[in-house]
């Protein structure tokens, strides 16, 4: 655990999301040709934390419908989800710097999410995960 001076930072990539004209076919192609273990959402790459090897984390890979509004602007074809260690701390710092939030915070049993707009105008997602809870809902997994 970090002290308060280093809280509110990105700790890794939580997900890679992109638009697809046929997400089911895209998932099937990746499963068949690249061996991804997919479910209705995509796949999760499981990994272990360097600082806590007993801790298992996930990075979600998901094709979304072409017409999704989850990424904000329809011209944005992909969105990165960043894992953060303290969502409140990073949002306080971002807002103090004039960074725009997009939409309301989402609170789920497996973590809290907030969209923000980066310096190039792209929507990104910040996720403070509850990894133990997230692990209970994951079906599609791709392990090394």
C-alpha positions as CSV (number, residue, x, y, z in Angstrom):
1,X,0.0,0.0,0.0
2,X,1.3,3.5,-0.9
3,X,1.3,6.4,1.5
4,X,-1.0,9.4,0.9
5,X,1.6,11.3,-1.1
6,X,1.7,8.7,-3.8
7,X,-2.1,7.8,-3.9
8,X,-4.2,8.6,-6.9
9,X,-2.1,7.2,-9.7
10,X,-2.4,4.8,-12.5
11,X,-1.2,1.3,-11.6
12,X,-1.8,-0.4,-15.0
13,X,-4.1,-1.0,-17.9
14,X,-7.4,-2.4,-16.8
15,X,-8.9,-2.8,-20.3
16,X,-8.7,-2.2,-24.0
17,X,-12.1,-1.5,-25.7
18,X,-12.7,-0.9,-29.4
19,X,-15.7,-0.6,-31.7
20,X,-16.6,-3.5,-34.0
21,X,-19.3,-4.0,-36.6
22,X,-19.9,-7.5,-35.2
23,X,-18.5,-8.0,-31.7
24,X,-19.6,-11.6,-31.5
25,X,-17.8,-12.5,-34.8
26,X,-14.7,-10.6,-33.6
27,X,-14.6,-12.5,-30.4
28,X,-15.0,-15.8,-32.3
29,X,-12.2,-14.9,-34.7
30,X,-9.8,-14.1,-31.8
31,X,-10.9,-17.3,-30.0
32,X,-10.4,-19.5,-33.1
33,X,-7.3,-17.9,-34.6
34,X,-5.4,-16.5,-31.5
35,X,-6.6,-18.8,-28.8
36,X,-8.4,-16.2,-26.6
37,X,-10.7,-17.6,-24.0
38,X,-13.8,-15.5,-24.7
39,X,-17.2,-14.9,-23.1
40,X,-20.0,-12.4,-24.1
41,X,-17.7,-9.5,-23.3
42,X,-14.3,-10.5,-24.6
43,X,-11.5,-11.9,-22.6
44,X,-9.6,-11.2,-19.4
45,X,-5.8,-11.5,-19.3
46,X,-5.0,-12.6,-15.8
47,X,-1.7,-11.5,-14.2
48,X,0.0,-11.2,-10.8
49,X,1.1,-8.1,-9.1
50,X,4.9,-7.6,-8.9
51,X,4.7,-6.1,-5.4
52,X,2.1,-8.7,-4.2
53,X,2.5,-12.0,-6.2
54,X,-0.5,-13.5,-4.4
55,X,-2.7,-10.8,-5.8
56,X,-4.3,-11.6,-9.2
57,X,-5.4,-8.8,-11.5
58,X,-7.2,-8.7,-14.8
59,X,-7.0,-6.7,-18.0
60,X,-10.2,-6.8,-20.0
61,X,-10.2,-6.9,-23.8
62,X,-13.6,-6.2,-25.3
63,X,-15.0,-5.4,-28.8
64,X,-18.1,-3.1,-28.4
65,X,-20.9,-2.5,-30.9
66,X,-20.0,0.1,-33.6
67,X,-22.8,2.4,-32.3
68,X,-21.9,2.3,-28.6
69,X,-22.0,5.6,-26.8
70,X,-19.7,4.3,-24.1
71,X,-16.7,5.9,-25.7
72,X,-18.4,9.3,-26.0
73,X,-17.7,10.8,-29.4
74,X,-18.7,8.4,-32.2
75,X,-15.4,9.2,-34.0
76,X,-13.5,7.7,-31.1
77,X,-12.8,4.1,-32.2
78,X,-11.2,2.8,-29.0
79,X,-10.9,3.5,-25.3
80,X,-8.3,2.5,-22.7
81,X,-9.3,1.7,-19.1
82,X,-6.6,2.5,-16.6
83,X,-6.4,0.8,-13.2
84,X,-5.9,3.4,-10.4
85,X,-5.1,2.9,-6.7
86,X,-7.4,5.7,-5.3
87,X,-10.0,7.1,-7.6
88,X,-11.1,9.9,-5.3
89,X,-7.5,11.2,-5.0
90,X,-6.8,11.2,-8.7
91,X,-10.2,12.8,-9.5
92,X,-9.6,15.6,-7.0
93,X,-6.2,16.3,-8.6
94,X,-7.6,16.1,-12.1
95,X,-10.5,18.4,-11.4
96,X,-8.1,20.9,-9.6
97,X,-6.1,20.9,-12.9
98,X,-9.2,21.6,-15.0
99,X,-9.5,18.1,-16.5
100,X,-13.1,17.4,-17.6
101,X,-15.1,14.5,-16.2
102,X,-17.5,12.8,-18.5
103,X,-20.7,11.4,-17.0
104,X,-21.3,10.2,-13.6
105,X,-19.2,7.8,-11.5
106,X,-20.3,4.2,-11.9
107,X,-20.1,2.1,-8.7
108,X,-20.2,-1.7,-9.0
109,X,-19.3,-4.5,-6.6
110,X,-16.1,-5.0,-8.6
111,X,-15.0,-1.4,-8.5
112,X,-15.6,2.2,-9.2
113,X,-15.3,3.9,-12.7
114,X,-15.1,7.4,-14.0
115,X,-14.7,8.6,-17.5
116,X,-12.4,11.7,-18.0
117,X,-11.3,13.5,-21.1
118,X,-7.5,13.4,-21.8
119,X,-5.4,16.2,-23.2
120,X,-6.2,15.2,-26.8
121,X,-10.0,15.2,-26.2
122,X,-10.3,11.4,-25.9
123,X,-12.5,9.7,-23.4
124,X,-10.6,7.4,-21.1
125,X,-11.8,5.3,-18.2
126,X,-10.3,5.2,-14.7
127,X,-11.1,2.1,-12.6
128,X,-10.4,1.5,-8.9
129,X,-10.9,-2.3,-8.9
130,X,-12.0,-4.7,-6.3
131,X,-10.0,-7.6,-7.8
132,X,-11.3,-10.3,-5.5
133,X,-14.9,-9.4,-6.5
134,X,-14.0,-9.0,-10.2
135,X,-12.5,-12.5,-10.2
136,X,-15.9,-14.0,-9.3
137,X,-17.6,-12.7,-12.4
138,X,-15.0,-13.4,-15.0
139,X,-15.8,-16.2,-17.5
140,X,-13.7,-15.5,-20.5
141,X,-10.0,-15.8,-19.5
142,X,-6.8,-16.0,-21.4
143,X,-3.8,-17.2,-19.3
144,X,-0.2,-17.2,-20.2
